[in-house]
Amino acid sequence: MTKNSKNKQNKKSYSNSYVILREMRFLIPIFLLLSSLVIAEDKANDQTLAQSGDEVAQFNLSYDYYNGIGVEEDYELAFY
């Protein structure tokens, strides 16, 4: 294999990588939107389970309130 043909192959692989990355920029916002919907649904599920007495859900909910994850930081609710 000559040096010239090797350079052409390298350029071709770089251009393919660029095309893939360029197409992925449209997938990232979709992924972020879907993941935020899943988190919101999970948070609602944790609240329902916590109210019914599930200890793991109570811990998760209190952790979220303590750290302000997906909800406003509220120490009073975190230690309730």
Residue pairs with C-beta under 8 A, 6 or more apart in sequence:
39 70
40 70
43 61
43 64
43 70
43 71
45 57
46 57
46 60
46 61
46 64
47 57
47 61
48 57
49 56
49 57
50 57
50 58
50 60
50 61
62 77
62 78
62 79
62 80
63 69
63 78
64 70
64 71
65 71
65 73
65 74
65 75
65 77
65 78
66 73
66 75
66 78
66 79
67 73
